[in-house]
């Protein structure tokens, strides 16, 4: 009996429409000049959005600057901005974890250590 109930629940869940199924593309803009410069913008009716601009880099790489966002299950919007260039990929968002700030005693210890004369190591002697 439990197996029949479980099978029915699973069948209902599989057949239930998902909100993303009916999403429509609202914006799809792309331009590429062929010299490494490009622009891209994409948006859907369910809140998914991405925008990116690319330029050729000084060291032969492609540089990107962009952002993207999407709705979370609780209804809030997750938003990210990023830069990718010769210095690597850097992304920012209030949703990304950040390290805890150092306690004041640790900051004081670091400042004190910086004022102390350096002892030469065995290799430096």
Residue pairs with C-beta under 8 A, 6 or more apart in sequence:
19 46
20 46
22 45
23 44
23 45
23 46
23 48
24 44
24 45
25 42
25 43
25 44
25 45
26 43
26 44
26 45
27 41
27 42
27 43
28 41
28 42
29 39
29 40
29 41
29 42
30 38
30 39
30 40
30 41
31 38
31 39
31 40
32 38
35 56
36 54
36 55
36 56
36 62
37 54
37 55
37 56
38 52
38 53
38 54
39 52
39 53
39 54
40 50
40 51
40 52
40 53
40 54
40 66
41 50
41 51
41 52
42 48
42 49
42 50
42 51
43 49
43 50
46 71
47 69
47 70
47 71
47 77
48 68
48 69
48 70
48 71
49 67
49 68
49 69
49 70
50 66
50 67
50 68
51 66
51 67
51 68
52 64
52 65
52 66
53 64
53 65
53 66
54 62
54 63
54 64
55 62
55 63
56 62
56 63
57 63
57 85
57 86
58 86
59 86
61 85
61 86
62 84
63 83
63 84
63 85
63 86
64 82
64 83
64 84
64 85
65 82
65 83
65 84
66 81
66 82
67 79
67 80
67 81
67 82
68 79
68 80
69 77
69 78
69 79
69 80
70 77
70 78
71 77
71 78
72 78
78 93
78 95
79 93
79 94
79 95
80 91
80 92
80 93
80 95
80 96
81 91
81 92
81 93
82 89
82 90
82 91
82 92
83 89
83 90
84 90
102 110
